[in-house]
Amino acid sequence: AGAPVIGDYLANDLRAWVDKQTKVFRIWQNRGEMTAVSPPHVLFLIWAATQTYADFDTQITAVIGSETMSDSEYANAVETVTGVILRGLGVNRG
């Protein structure tokens, strides 16, 4: 809900950062190191996945059946989100 307040930052600084990352993604795509998909939408996907863990702790812990997320559950989440995104992008982690 605060986006209108920081509209200038979003339209300028954040957009410039995304443009810079887009150039890197395009280099990787042109080299065949990454699937040719929309870089901004990849970033939106990453932001959404990670924001879920920041904003929905109550729902997450209820679903996994725990009062809090343990270190091992965080590690599982990191591995899962990272693996799904990288495999979806055709990136070989090795």
Beta strands, then each sheet from edge to edge (+ up, - down):
end
